[in-house]
Amino acid sequence: MPSRPSSPSLQDRVLKSGWLKKQRSIMKNWQQRWFVLRGDQLFYYKDEEETKPQGFIPLQGNQVSELIPHAEEPGKHLFEIAPG
């Protein structure tokens, strides 16, 4: 009897995905990256076609804060992820 494929675990399932701008840590310039939220980790890729993430941001234990958007970019949402 064939077995049913198991459903993906919460860590493997894509909860949200889309383009975001990420500030680099050294140069402090902004780069547009494709982000995928899986469980409590936010993975980022160069584009939608990439299969290997460039990195990830753990959300558990970090503070996520919404920031006031710039007047020049209405409709844009800003948030910051900070340690602790």
N, C-alpha and C positions, 0 to 999 in steps of 0.2 A: 504494500500500500504506500503510495507516495506521501511524503510528509509535506505539510503546508509550510511555506516559507514564514519564518517568524517576522513580526513587525520590527522595524528598526527601533533601537533603544532611543531614549530621549537625547542622549549625547550624539547620536548619529543623524537624527531627524532634523531637517532644516525648518526652523521656526520662522525666520524672516531672512530676506536677502535683498540687496540693492546697493546702489552706488552711494558712497559717502566720501567726504574729504577727510584725510588723516594728516595731522601735523607730524612731521618727522622729528625725531628727538635731537639730532645733532644740528642740522641746518635750519630747523624751525620753519621750513617752507611747507606748503600744503600740496598733497598728492591725492588725486582721485583714485580710489580703489573699490573693488567689488567686495562687499562684506557679506558674510553669512553667519547668522546666529544659530548655533547648535548648543542646546542645553544652556550652560552658564559660561560659554566661551564664544567670543566674537572673532571669527577667522577673517583674514583679509588676503585678497588675491590681486594680481595685476589687472586681470579682466575676468569676465564671465567664463571664458573658455579654459582657464587654468584649472588644473586638478590638484596641484600641490600649493598649499597656502604659503604666502610669504612670511606669515606670522600669525599670532593670535593674541587676544587680550582676554585674560581671565576676568570675569565679572564678579564672581563670588569673593567677598571680602573687600571689594573696592567700592568706592563711592561714585555713583553716577548722578550728575547734576545737570539740569536743563539750564542753559544760558540764554540771556536776552539776545534775540536776533538783531543783526545790523539793519539799520533803516534803509540802506541801499539794496538789501536783498529780502524784500518781504516774502513771506511764505517759506523761507528757509528755516530749518530747525537746527539749533546748536546744542550740543551736550558735551560734557567733559567727563572723562573717567579718570579718577585719581585714586592712588593707593589708600587703603583703609577707609 
